[in-house]
Amino acid sequence: MSTLPRADLSPTPGMPGSVGASRIASRKRREWLPAAMLWLVTAVLIVARQGTVLTLAFPVLAIATGLWLYFKSPARYVGFMWWLWFLSPEVRRLADWSKGSFTPTSLIQVAPLAVTMISALSLVRYYRLLGQRRGLPVLLILLGLVYAYLVGVVSSGPLAATYDLANWLYPILIGFHIMANTRQYPQYRDTIVNTFIWGMLVMGGYGLIQFFIMPQWDALWMLGSQMNSQGDPVPMGVRVFSTMNSSGPFAFAMMGAMVYVMAATHRVRWVAAALGFFSFALSLVRSTWGGWIIALLIQLIKSNNKVRVRIVASAVLLAGLCVPLLAVGPVAERMQARLSTIVNLNDDQSYAARNEFYATFAKTAFTDVSGEGMGATGTSTKLSNDGGQLGQYGNFDSGVMNIPFVLGWPGTLLYMSGIVWLLTRAVLASFRLRNDKYVSACLSLCLATFAMLVFTNSLVGTGGLLLFMSVFSILSAVHYEKINRAGTLFRTQLFHGGTD
């Protein structure tokens, strides 16, 4: 794995080494301070039972912190963005609980999306990259989304189309932001791995608390939101969703974290992995179980023998720690019931419903040439009617059909051409960095997420963030290596030229 250029590690020019190191330490403390203050204020308002104040203050403070980090520390901005996706739903539930009632909509929900959309500034600031070879796939993707948005404004209305566009767009914007700051690749790599390891520790641990105890605020939210698909709001009756909105996004986050364990060096990573694996299993999301297995297989194929032994040993260790706990009592009953549906597909209602959906809807999805546009599927359909209820296609379980149904043939051609181009470049680039464990983890994660399109639209939401972040991390790693080699060659030539 490559190291930082010497200039990034050396003290400030013209100053003693200790003074330069002191300034670097001071700068790092300043980078942590705004985010730390946000979470401190949040904790104080929760303890003081000031739910109304928290509902108003949290998104404002989060957006201000996100803007500050975007300009002062672009890598930490990405880490902060992930923490908001991880924790904001739990903050919302605690705010409702402290107010004593469930609120159907909360401004706290706006915070992670708004902070993530700050990365659109990178598209404005570095738009020239779209004309370069490495930016052309992004241009194709954006053109496909613009087409679907224009169609959606006409068919579903501007509000629903704009909300849906944001959900399709923000994963790409984060990826572009990483690409635009290629020179800071090591900082992005370290920030992303740190965020997911510590996030897995927090969310995995809380997931077990949720399953065995069921805190009152989580129960209040489950009852108010009528999330029947998440089980019952009682101890050992819930499908674990931890601090996130539902078990689906939570399972995606845990899948990513468990893949990044292979690239981490933290001492706490095995504790985090054990807690994360346990909660990941209790989420009962079979598609991400399969995605994680695919990611592990890709890592085994791509890695050298030493890393393969490490992966196998890690899997055996996790199984030794967690399987005995998952095989006793009520936990075993839930797991056996879920696992049996994988073997006995004839008894699986979800599988039967998905098969019927594919059989009856495939013709509609693939023959709609112009597409229905943004706002036609998912939660955005609530904004296209007066009642605020999910529309006809509010629940859409197939990414394979969701993409052509929404984007139409023109949008799908542009969008998928860009995706396939990016994935192809990432696969080829990964062979040039065989010994980079982070690149290997990113490759396995983006390919596994793409494979999950059969079950859900994994190109948007948490899955989309994982995919585009991973793809552009690989491409940034390769470009960073090129910059390093060019710099080394230049310094060598300069040195020899000065001594001749």
Helices and strands as residue ranges (DSSP letters): H 6-9, H 17-47, H 51-72, H 74-99, G 107-109, H 110-117, H 120-125, G 127-131, G 133-135, H 136-155, H 158-180, G 182-184, H 185-212, H 216-225, G 228-230, H 247-260, G 261-263, H 269-282, H 286-302, H 305-326, H 329-343, G 345-347, H 349-367, G 378-384, H 399-430, G 431-433, H 437-451, G 452-454, H 461-499
